Amino acid sequence: MVIDFKNVPKHYAARTQEKMKEVLMDPDGSGPAIHYYMIRGGKDQKNITIWEPGTISGEYIKTYGHYHVGKLDETYWILYGQGVALLQKLVIDKNGNMIADQVEEFKAIVVKVGDEIYMPTGFGHLLVNVGSTYFATADDSPVDFEDVDPVSLPGHADYKLVQQMRGFLYYVVEHQGKPALKRNLQYRKVIKEDLGGLPVIE
């Protein structure tokens, strides 16, 4: 077996508390120094992500969230722990651009070990750790190892719209020891939503 090791230093990245403040329900809340860890292998080796457990001002630890650029879909496999996947598709204007504060379709999906989640083209997505242990997934998103920092904010993904709205349509929060949803009031329109059986709190 012959393996080219030149990209190994580019495989690892971590998302810090400082970076996650941009999309937290409470950006001033106290959280871990690192929220989640990524080992990027691309479609061939898959990408592995591991979340810390816990909450920040009641919000469960999550990924930053992003929309794919171009016609790109993705599959996630749940390897360990308990989570919630959030998917949302934004309304498109007449010029083909996504409107940041208008959601065409939103889905919340409760996931467990062994589940597989398909992220269709056009849907933004993030995953949340709602358990008391690490949460771990594999996914088949591509990685461009020629990027300056391919594991930090990958070039195939748009994070700016999520940052602009300080997260997705709902935050996943702890309520009476269980996950619930809390509306992000920066969004002004939602056409269709499937909350996956999760309660909504004020």
C-alpha positions in Angstrom: 0.0 0.0 0.0 1.4 3.4 -1.0 -0.1 6.5 0.7 0.8 10.1 0.1 1.1 11.7 3.5 1.5 15.3 2.2 -2.0 16.4 3.3 -1.9 14.9 6.8 -1.1 18.3 8.5 -4.3 19.7 6.9 -6.7 17.0 8.2 -7.4 18.4 11.6 -9.3 21.5 12.7 -11.3 22.6 15.7 -14.1 25.1 16.1 -13.4 27.4 19.1 -15.7 29.3 21.5 -14.5 32.5 20.0 -15.6 31.5 16.5 -18.9 30.0 17.6 -19.9 33.3 19.3 -21.0 34.5 15.9 -23.9 32.0 15.8 -24.8 31.3 19.4 -28.1 32.2 20.9 -26.2 34.0 23.7 -22.7 35.0 22.3 -21.7 36.1 25.8 -22.5 32.7 27.3 -19.8 30.5 28.9 -18.7 27.5 26.9 -15.8 25.1 26.3 -12.7 26.5 24.6 -13.4 24.1 21.7 -16.9 23.1 20.7 -16.1 20.4 18.2 -13.2 18.7 16.4 -12.9 17.8 12.7 -10.8 15.2 10.9 -11.2 15.9 7.2 -10.7 13.1 4.7 -13.1 14.0 1.9 -15.3 11.6 0.0 -12.7 8.8 0.0 -11.9 8.6 3.7 -14.9 10.5 5.0 -14.9 13.4 7.5 -15.2 12.7 11.2 -16.6 15.3 13.6 -16.8 15.0 17.4 -18.8 17.4 19.5 -18.3 18.2 23.2 -21.4 17.7 25.4 -23.0 20.5 27.3 -25.0 23.7 26.9 -24.2 27.4 26.6 -26.8 29.6 28.3 -29.2 26.6 27.7 -28.3 26.1 24.0 -26.8 22.7 23.2 -23.4 22.6 21.5 -23.7 22.6 17.7 -21.7 23.0 14.5 -21.5 26.4 13.0 -23.9 25.6 10.1 -23.5 26.3 6.4 -25.1 26.2 2.9 -23.3 24.3 0.1 -22.1 26.2 -2.9 -23.3 24.8 -6.2 -25.1 21.5 -6.7 -23.6 19.6 -3.8 -25.4 17.1 -1.6 -24.1 15.2 1.4 -24.8 12.2 3.7 -24.1 12.0 7.5 -23.8 8.8 9.5 -24.3 8.9 13.2 -21.5 7.0 15.0 -22.0 7.8 18.6 -24.2 9.7 21.0 -27.5 11.6 20.5 -28.2 14.6 18.3 -30.6 16.8 16.4 -30.0 17.7 12.7 -31.3 21.0 11.5 -31.9 21.5 7.7 -33.2 24.6 6.1 -33.6 25.9 2.6 -33.8 29.7 2.1 -36.1 31.5 -0.3 -34.4 32.4 -3.6 -34.9 35.8 -5.2 -35.5 36.5 -8.9 -31.7 36.7 -9.5 -31.1 33.2 -8.0 -29.7 34.5 -4.7 -30.6 33.2 -1.3 -32.6 35.6 1.0 -30.9 35.4 4.4 -34.0 36.0 6.6 -36.6 34.0 4.6 -36.9 30.2 5.0 -38.7 28.1 2.3 -38.4 24.9 4.3 -37.1 23.9 7.7 -36.6 20.4 9.2 -35.5 19.2 12.6 -34.5 15.5 12.8 -33.8 13.7 16.1 -30.9 11.3 15.4 -29.2 8.3 17.2 -26.4 5.8 16.5 -26.9 4.0 13.2 -29.0 6.7 11.6 -28.2 8.2 8.2 -29.2 11.7 7.2 -29.2 12.9 3.6 -28.6 16.7 3.1 -30.1 17.6 -0.3 -28.7 20.2 -2.6 -29.7 23.7 -1.5 -30.3 22.8 2.1 -28.1 24.4 4.8 -27.5 22.2 7.8 -26.0 21.9 11.2 -25.9 19.2 13.9 -26.4 19.5 17.6 -25.2 17.3 20.5 -28.1 16.8 22.9 -26.6 13.9 24.9 -24.4 13.7 27.9 -21.5 12.2 26.0 -19.5 13.1 22.9 -21.5 13.1 19.7 -19.7 11.7 16.6 -20.5 11.6 12.9 -19.0 10.7 9.6 -19.9 12.5 6.4 -18.9 12.5 2.7 -18.5 16.2 2.0 -15.6 16.9 -0.4 -12.4 18.7 0.8 -10.1 20.7 -1.3 -6.7 20.2 0.2 -5.2 22.9 -2.0 -7.1 25.5 0.0 -4.9 27.5 2.4 -6.8 26.0 5.3 -9.1 23.3 3.9 -10.5 22.2 7.3 -11.3 25.7 8.7 -14.1 27.1 6.6 -14.1 24.9 3.4 -14.5 26.7 0.1 -17.5 24.5 -1.0 -19.6 26.0 1.9 -21.2 29.4 2.5 -21.0 30.4 6.2 -21.8 34.1 5.8 -25.6 33.8 5.6 -25.6 31.8 8.9 -23.3 34.3 10.5 -25.5 37.2 9.3 -28.6 35.6 11.0 -26.7 34.5 14.1 -27.6 30.8 13.4 -30.5 28.9 11.9 -34.3 29.5 12.2 -34.3 27.6 15.6 -31.8 27.1 18.4 -31.9 23.7 20.1 -32.1 24.3 23.8 -32.4 22.2 27.0 -35.9 22.4 28.5 -36.8 20.2 31.5 -33.8 18.0 30.7 -34.8 17.4 27.1 -34.2 19.1 23.8 -36.6 21.8 22.6 -36.6 24.5 19.9 -36.4 28.2 20.4 -37.1 30.6 17.5 -34.4 32.8 16.2 -36.4 36.1 15.9 -34.0 37.5 13.2 -35.8 35.4 10.6 -38.9 37.2 9.3 -40.6 34.6 7.2 -40.9 30.8 7.1 -43.1 29.0 4.6 -42.9 25.3 5.7 -41.5 23.7 8.8 -41.3 20.2 10.2 -40.1 20.3 13.9 -39.5 16.6 14.2 -41.8 16.3 17.3 -39.7 18.7 19.3 -41.5 21.3 21.5 -41.1 25.0 20.9 -40.5 27.3 23.9 -40.5 31.0 24.2 
